[in-house]
Amino acid sequence: FLKYYLLYRVVVLGEKFALFAPEDNPAEEFYHSLTEIYLGCDLTPKNYNRPSQEVYERYYDFISKSIFFVYPKEIAPTPEYIKERFLELIIKEKISGCIIDPFNQLANDYGKRSDKYLESFLADCSRFAQINDVYFTIVAHPKSLKKESGHKNYPCPDVFDIADGAMWNNKMDNILIYHRPNH
């Protein structure tokens, strides 16, 4: 869903984004999958009807000049480090939005109560977005969902299925839940 959403905003609205998404590394594969979505077909050699290499490269380059991967020095970077990289891209590339996907890949400091940490973190991200006039999207996965007895799929989560969900509910401007029951 996020890939389709990003592609829409880049292609239709002409926006640019900074993306911290360690689960989508390497960036080349992420850009390749977005190019496939944009062109609407499998772009591997097994597809004999794929567009030419020139067409592929043109679309791939367009996407890679609109979505900027943030590569951390460490496996789990701090939120401050990621925001510094985002700020560089706001200044240098005039990006429209910042994305952390997912929240649990950051080095979050739960030294104090997790709900208090989250309260501070989310308020800081909101302020960062307001000061820099950018969108700020944070992907958070649900905590341990349990399949309902007799069902193969998980039930649709709600905000309270995210760790410290009440705080997400209190601090976020918008919350979108994406559920894939047959995935």
Backbone hydrogen bonds in HBPLUS format (Angstrom, degrees):
<---DONOR---> <-ACCEPTOR-->    atom                        ^
c    i                          cat <-CA-CA->   ^        H-A-AA   ^      H-
h    n   atom  resd res      DA  || num        DHA   H-A  angle D-A-AA Bond
n    s   type  num  typ     dist DA aas  dist angle  dist       angle   num
A0005-TYR N   A0001-PHE O   2.91 MM   4  6.13 162.1  1.94 155.5 161.1     1
A0006-LEU N   A0002-LEU O   2.84 MM   4  6.01 166.6  1.86 153.1 156.4     2
A0007-LEU N   A0003-LYS O   2.93 MM   4  6.05 166.6  1.95 148.8 153.1     3
A0008-TYR N   A0004-TYR O   2.95 MM   4  6.12 157.3  2.00 146.9 153.0     4
A0009-ARG N   A0005-TYR O   3.07 MM   4  6.36 166.3  2.09 152.6 155.5     5
A0010-VAL N   A0006-LEU O   2.88 MM   4  6.11 153.9  1.94 154.7 162.6     6
A0011-VAL N   A0007-LEU O   2.87 MM   4  5.91 174.0  1.87 155.6 157.6     7
A0012-VAL N   A0008-TYR O   2.83 MM   4  5.54 153.1  1.90 147.1 155.4     8
A0013-LEU N   A0009-ARG O   3.22 MM   4  4.97 131.3  2.47 105.8 119.3     9
A0015-GLU N   A0009-ARG O   3.16 MM   6  5.81 174.9  2.16 137.5 136.1    10
A0014-GLY N   A0010-VAL O   3.13 MM   4  4.72 126.7  2.43 108.7 117.7    11
A0096-SER N   A0016-LYS O   2.65 MM  80  5.33 162.6  1.68 137.9 142.5    12
A0097-GLY N   A0016-LYS O   3.31 MM  81  6.79 140.0  2.48 146.5 155.5    13
A0017-PHE N   A0066-SER O   2.81 MM  49  6.34 153.9  1.87 156.5 165.3    14
A0068-PHE N   A0017-PHE O   2.76 MM  51  6.16 167.2  1.78 159.8 162.9    15
A0018-ALA N   A0097-GLY O   2.92 MM  79  6.36 157.4  1.97 154.8 161.6    16
A0099-ILE N   A0018-ALA O   2.91 MM  81  6.26 139.3  2.08 147.1 160.0    17
A0019-LEU N   A0068-PHE O   2.79 MM  49  5.93 160.3  1.83 162.7 160.1    18
A0070-VAL N   A0019-LEU O   2.85 MM  51  5.81 151.6  1.93 152.2 147.9    19
A0020-PHE N   A0099-ILE O   2.83 MM  79  6.07 173.2  1.84 166.6 168.8    20
A0101-ASP N   A0020-PHE O   2.83 MM  81  6.10 167.4  1.84 172.7 169.3    21
A0024-ASP N   A0021-ALA O   2.88 MM   3  5.51 162.0  1.91 122.5 128.7    22
A0025-ASN N   A0022-PRO O   3.38 MM   3  5.35 167.1  2.39 104.4 105.7    23
A0029-GLU N   A0026-PRO O   3.11 MM   3  5.72 129.2  2.38 112.9 123.5    24
A0030-PHE N   A0026-PRO O   3.35 MM   4  6.75 156.2  2.41 147.0 153.9    25
A0031-TYR N   A0027-ALA O   2.82 MM   4  6.09 166.7  1.83 163.7 166.1    26
A0032-HIS N   A0028-GLU O   2.89 MM   4  6.03 151.1  1.97 140.0 148.8    27
A0033-SER N   A0029-GLU O   2.91 MM   4  6.14 159.5  1.95 147.2 151.7    28
A0034-LEU N   A0030-PHE O   3.03 MM   4  6.34 154.3  2.09 148.8 156.0    29
A0035-THR N   A0031-TYR O   2.90 MM   4  6.12 149.2  1.99 145.6 154.4    30
A0036-GLU N   A0032-HIS O   2.95 MM   4  6.29 151.8  2.03 149.5 157.1    31
A0037-ILE N   A0033-SER O   3.02 MM   4  6.30 155.0  2.08 143.4 150.0    32
A0038-TYR N   A0034-LEU O   2.86 MM   4  6.09 164.2  1.89 149.7 154.1    33
A0039-LEU N   A0035-THR O   2.89 MM   4  6.04 165.5  1.91 151.6 155.3    34
A0040-GLY N   A0036-GLU O   2.73 MM   4  5.62 122.4  2.06 136.7 151.6    35
A0041-CYS N   A0036-GLU O   3.21 MM   5  5.44 139.8  2.38 139.0 146.3    36
A0047-ASN N   A0044-THR O   3.03 MM   3  5.91 168.1  2.05 129.5 132.9    37
A0050-ARG N   A0047-ASN O   3.35 MM   3  5.59 157.6  2.40 113.5 112.8    38
A0056-TYR N   A0052-SER O   2.97 MM   4  6.26 169.0  1.98 155.5 158.6    39
A0057-GLU N   A0053-GLN O   2.88 MM   4  6.05 169.0  1.89 153.4 155.9    40
A0058-ARG N   A0054-GLU O   3.04 MM   4  6.20 153.5  2.11 144.2 151.3    41
A0059-TYR N   A0055-VAL O   3.11 MM   4  6.39 165.2  2.13 159.3 161.2    42
A0060-TYR N   A0056-TYR O   2.86 MM   4  5.98 165.5  1.88 157.9 163.0    43
A0061-ASP N   A0057-GLU O   2.87 MM   4  5.86 164.1  1.90 145.9 150.2    44
A0062-PHE N   A0058-ARG O   3.10 MM   4  6.26 155.6  2.16 139.6 146.4    45
A0063-ILE N   A0059-TYR O   3.03 MM   4  6.29 163.2  2.06 152.7 156.1    46
A0064-SER N   A0060-TYR O   2.91 MM   4  6.16 165.2  1.93 154.8 159.3    47
A0065-LYS N   A0061-ASP O   2.99 MM   4  6.08 126.5  2.29 142.0 154.2    48
A0065-LYS N   A0062-PHE O   3.34 MM   3  5.32 142.2  2.49  94.9 105.3    49
A0066-SER N   A0063-ILE O   2.97 MM   3  5.14 160.2  2.01 109.4 114.9    50
A0067-ILE N   A0063-ILE O   3.02 MM   4  6.19 138.5  2.19 157.7 168.2    51
A0107-ALA N   A0077-PRO O   2.70 MM  30  5.28 167.3  1.71 137.1 138.1    52
A0082-ILE N   A0078-THR O   3.20 MM   4  6.55 164.3  2.22 154.8 158.1    53
A0083-LYS N   A0079-PRO O   2.92 MM   4  6.12 162.2  1.95 151.8 156.8    54
A0084-GLU N   A0080-GLU O   2.97 MM   4  6.18 148.1  2.07 144.4 153.0    55
A0085-ARG N   A0081-TYR O   3.10 MM   4  6.48 156.9  2.16 150.1 155.5    56
A0086-PHE N   A0082-ILE O   2.87 MM   4  6.18 157.8  1.92 150.8 157.9    57
A0087-LEU N   A0083-LYS O   2.83 MM   4  6.02 157.5  1.89 147.1 152.9    58
A0088-GLU N   A0084-GLU O   3.03 MM   4  6.35 153.9  2.10 146.9 153.3    59
A0089-LEU N   A0085-ARG O   3.15 MM   4  6.48 155.2  2.21 147.3 153.2    60
A0090-ILE N   A0086-PHE O   2.85 MM   4  6.17 143.3  1.99 148.7 160.4    61
A0091-ILE N   A0087-LEU O   3.03 MM   4  6.27 158.6  2.07 151.1 155.2    62
A0092-LYS N   A0088-GLU O   2.80 MM   4  5.97 174.4  1.80 156.0 158.0    63
A0093-GLU N   A0089-LEU O   2.88 MM   4  5.09 146.7  1.99 122.8 133.8    64
A0135-TYR N   A0096-SER O   2.85 MM  39  6.29 160.3  1.89 144.5 147.6    65
A0098-CYS N   A0135-TYR O   2.83 MM  37  6.06 153.1  1.90 139.0 145.5    66
A0137-THR N   A0098-CYS O   2.82 MM  39  6.20 168.3  1.83 163.6 165.3    67
A0100-ILE N   A0137-THR O   2.90 MM  37  6.32 158.3  1.95 157.4 163.9    68
A0139-VAL N   A0100-ILE O   2.87 MM  39  6.20 166.4  1.88 169.9 174.2    69
A0105-GLN N   A0102-PRO O   3.17 MM   3  5.78 165.4  2.20 117.7 121.1    70
A0103-PHE N   A0139-VAL O   2.76 MM  36  5.91 155.1  1.82 173.6 176.7    71
A0106-LEU N   A0103-PHE O   3.15 MM   3  5.93 166.6  2.17 126.3 127.9    72
A0116-LYS N   A0113-ARG O   3.02 MM   3  5.28 120.5  2.39 102.8 117.7    73
A0117-TYR N   A0113-ARG O   2.91 MM   4  6.24 157.7  1.96 157.7 165.1    74
A0118-LEU N   A0114-SER O   2.91 MM   4  6.04 166.2  1.93 148.7 152.6    75
A0119-GLU N   A0115-ASP O   2.92 MM   4  6.04 150.7  2.01 138.0 146.2    76
A0120-SER N   A0116-LYS O   3.11 MM   4  6.33 160.1  2.15 146.0 149.8    77
A0121-PHE N   A0117-TYR O   2.84 MM   4  6.09 166.6  1.86 158.3 162.5    78
A0122-LEU N   A0118-LEU O   2.87 MM   4  5.92 175.3  1.87 155.5 156.9    79
A0123-ALA N   A0119-GLU O   3.11 MM   4  6.15 155.7  2.18 140.3 147.4    80
A0124-ASP N   A0120-SER O   2.93 MM   4  6.07 154.0  2.00 147.2 154.6    81
A0125-CYS N   A0121-PHE O   2.96 MM   4  6.27 157.0  2.01 151.5 157.5    82
A0126-SER N   A0122-LEU O   2.97 MM   4  6.13 157.8  2.02 145.7 151.9    83
A0127-ARG N   A0123-ALA O   2.96 MM   4  6.17 158.9  2.01 147.0 152.6    84
A0128-PHE N   A0124-ASP O   2.89 MM   4  6.08 159.3  1.94 148.8 154.9    85
A0129-ALA N   A0125-CYS O   2.96 MM   4  6.19 158.8  2.01 148.2 153.2    86
A0130-GLN N   A0126-SER O   2.99 MM   4  6.26 158.1  2.03 148.2 154.2    87
A0131-ILE N   A0127-ARG O   2.86 MM   4  6.02 171.8  1.87 159.7 161.5    88
A0132-ASN N   A0128-PHE O   3.05 MM   4  6.10 158.0  2.10 145.9 152.0    89
A0133-ASP N   A0129-ALA O   2.80 MM   4  5.55 108.7  2.32 136.6 151.5    90
A0134-VAL N   A0129-ALA O   3.08 MM   5  5.00 156.2  2.14 134.2 141.6    91
A0133-ASP N   A0130-GLN O   3.37 MM   3  5.01 154.2  2.44  94.2 101.6    92
A0143-LYS N   A0161-ASP O   2.66 MM  18  5.86 165.5  1.68 157.8 159.0    93
A0151-HIS N   A0148-GLU O   2.99 MM   3  5.48 156.3  2.05 143.3 141.5    94
A0161-ASP N   A0158-ASP O   2.86 MM   3  5.51 166.0  1.88 124.9 129.2    95
A0162-ILE N   A0159-VAL O   3.24 MM   3  5.72 165.8  2.26 111.6 115.8    96
A0165-GLY N   A0162-ILE O   2.82 MM   3  4.77 116.1  2.23 153.5 139.0    97
A0167-MET N   A0164-ASP O   2.95 MM   3  5.68 133.1  2.17 119.5 130.0    98
A0168-TRP N   A0164-ASP O   3.38 MM   4  6.82 154.1  2.45 144.5 151.9    99
A0169-ASN N   A0165-GLY O   2.91 MM   4  6.12 160.7  1.94 152.3 157.7   100
A0170-ASN N   A0166-ALA O   2.92 MM   4  6.17 142.3  2.06 138.8 149.2   101
A0171-LYS N   A0167-MET O   2.94 MM   4  6.04 154.3  2.00 153.5 158.6   102
A0172-MET N   A0168-TRP O   3.03 MM   4  5.67 158.7  2.07 150.2 152.9   103
A0183-HIS N   A0180-ARG O   3.38 MM   3  5.43 161.4  2.41 117.3 114.3   104
